[in-house]
Amino acid sequence: MYPQLLAHIKRHVQLTPQEEQVLCDVMELKKYKKKEIILEPGQHCKGECFVLSGLLRQYYVNAKLNEQIVHFALENWWIADHNSILNHVPAGTYIQTIEASEILLLNNRDKGPLLEQIPKLDTYFRLTMQRAFMASQRRIGFLFNQTDEQRYRYFISLFPDFVQRVPQYMLASYLGFTPQFLSRIRAKREK
């Protein structure tokens, strides 16, 4: 049994003990070292990953060979290349561990039968996806409507502990500015 996953699900839907067991039986526990690539462009995303411990990032590499981080996932968050999963196409993003991580993989081949067997999980995944979509929309709004400094200050006010776990250049990539700009903001803040 995976109490972290079950607690996360219970925030949205209630499963019976038998349903919890069925779910846990299909989840695959995976352990990764720090900086390990678990998905890269050209591969098919095998499924959705629930983070038990550690920290991961999802990113693109643009034409100038710069990394653009689009998503972080820490404990109790999900991460996947949904375009690859939903459209049955090769992934366009990388997913990499930032810290040594343990994840639970819900394999694509298992998800459909699981949702048929436990329809309540369909509600859970829909609500989880809606929350992720809202967070993505909010982030895009911040990129367009806030200055770089406003965006940084707002982000650290929401996630102060998280900011301490992420290398500065990755945080800058996620927030849409250069590491040098982030260094200047932090230096100004410490004065």
Secondary structure, DSSP 8 states (H G I E B T S, - for coil): --HHHHHHHHTT----HHHHHHHHHH-EEEEE-TT-EEE-TTS---EEEEEEESEEEEEEE-TTS-EEEEEEEETT-EE--HHHHHHT----SEEEESS-EEEEEEEHHHHHHHHHH-THHHHHHHHHHHHHHHHHHHHHHHHHHS-HHHHHHHHHHH-HHHHHHS-HHHHHHHHTS-HHHHHHHHHHHH-
